[in-house]
Structures are given as structure tokens and as C-alpha cells.
Amino acid sequence: MLVIRLNRTGRRNRPFFRLVVQEKSAAPGGRHADIVGSWNPHKKEGVFKEEKILHWLEKGAQPSDSVHNLLVSQGVIKGPKRAIKTGAVVGGAQEPAEGDAQEKQEEGATEKVSKEEAPQEPQEKQEASKEEVKEAEAPQEKAKESK
């Protein structure tokens, strides 16, 4: 399957991207069928070969989510923007997408509220329950000693 994706070029800390058409299984910097544009994220400007892009889309090439959003914002194609799934790794765990983060924050807030609303046992009761456990264990220990 053919995809239209971004191919990073440029030097360190100064990225510059080419829009390329290539096989989905190929490495992003690997062999490509055609270069259909470029994008400079620092100046937020790009060169898009609209005829080539539309030609490849007609042939069945699928744009990546980032490329789709870029082409929609530049007016090359029409339609709604797509949600981008980042997959960035932070501290060994995958970082959730924006929508997931909001849901988890809301869930966390409800969990915090429920913990706060739960009545706390006074320390006296907690200590009393510890003593009861010790008293319950005492007869069992005596029975073991007598055997």
C-alpha cells in the first residue's frame, strides 16, 4: 500500500520535511516513489505539488494523519482534520493522546474526590482493631505451644 508521509531532512535542531510517496512498509527515510512537496515547520510554509498529490491520491495512496492535517490546513484537500496519535515515550511508558489524557485527568479527579469523601477512621479505632487482631492470634499461639 502506498502512503504519503513526511521524510525528515535538514540538520540537527533545524528539521525540514519532504512529502514523499512510498510503500507503507518502507523506512520513512528509505526509497520513495515520488517527492510531492516540502514543509518548513519553523516558517510554517511549504511547497505542495497539488497535481502530483491529487494524482497519487486517485491511485490509492493514503496520507498519514500529519500529512492529511497539513494538506487540509493548506487547502490542498478538503475534509475534517484527524486526531494524531503520538506514541511518544516518556519515562518508559507511552504518553496518551490528548483526549485520553483529559479522560484520565477527569477519572483521577473523581477518584480523588471519592477518597476525600470517604470517612477516615480515627486513630483510636485503628489502634483498637490492631489490639483485637493480637487478642485473636493469642489463643492460636497458645494452642500451638501446648502441642
N, C-alpha and C positions, 0 to 999 in steps of 0.2 A: 504494500500500500504506500502510496506517495503522500508525503506531508510537506507543508510549507512551514519552516521553522527558522528560528534565529540562530545564526552562526557567529559566535563572538570572535572579533578580531581586535586590533588595537593593542596598546601597550598596557603595562600594569597600572591599575587605578584609573585608566582612561579607556573604558570599553567603547567599542564601536561594533555595530552588528550588521551582518548581511542577512537578507531574507533569501533563503535558498530552498529549492525543491529537491528532496531526496527521499530515499526509501526510509520507512519508519525504523527499520532495524539497524540502519547505518549509524555510525557515531556522529554526533552533531557537528564535529569539525571534519568529518570524513568526506568521501566522494559525494558530489551532488550533481543533479541533472541540469540545473539552471540557476542563475542568480537573478532574482526578480526585484531586488531593491536593496536599500540600506537604511539604517536608522542610527542617529546620533542621540543618545539619551541625555547628554549634557546640554545640548542646544534645543532638544525636543523637536528636531527636524529630520526629515528623511526624504529619500528619493524612492518612489514606488513606480515600477513599470506596470501600469494598470492593465495594459493589453496582455502582457505575459501572465500576470496574476490571474486575470479572468480566464485566460486560455487554460491554465493548469487547473483552476477550479472546475471548469467544464469537463476536463479529462478525469476528474475524480480525486484530485489532491485535496487533502483535508488540512486546513490551517491549525496550528497549535492554538491553545487558548490565548496566549500572549499575542501571537500574530493576529488572531481574529480580532481581539480588542483593539489592537493598533490600527488595523485596516478599517474597522468601524469608526474609530475616532478621527481618522484621516479622510473618511468619506469615500474610500475605495469600494467598500461593500456596505450593504445596509443590513440592519438587524440589531438585536439586543446584544449587549456585551455578556461575556461568560464569566463565571466565577473561576478564579485561578487558584489551583491547589499548589501550594508552595512546596511542601516536603522538606523544608529547611530543618536541619538537625541542630538542636540546642541542648547541650548537656547530655547527649546520648539518647534523648527522646525526641520523637518527631513533634514539631511545632504544629498546633492545629490551625486550620484555616480560620479566616476572620469570623465567619458565622459560628463555627464550633467554639471558638474562644468566648464569644458572647454567651452562648448557651451554657458553657461550663462555669462562667462567672456567675450567671444567674442561678445555676444549680448550687454553686458554692455559697451564694448569699442565702439561699433558702436553708441549706444545711446549717450554716452558722446561726441563723435565726432560731431554728428548731433546737439547737444545742443550748442557746442562750435562754430559750423559753422553758426548757426542761428544768424542773426544780432541783436545786442542789441539796444533797443530804448534809445536814450539819455534821461537823467532825465528831461530835459526841456519839452520834448514831453509828458512824463508820467505825469508831473505836469499839463500841459495844458489839457490833456484829463480828469484829475480829475476835473479841473475847469469847463469844458464843461458839465460834468455829473451834477455838482452842479447847473449850469445855467438851465439845462433841468429839474431838480427837482423843481426849484424855482417856475415856473408857476403852477405846480400841487399843491404845498403847498398853494399858494395864492388862488387857486380855492377852496380848502378845507376850508380855513379860511372864505371866503365870504359866504359859505353855512351856 
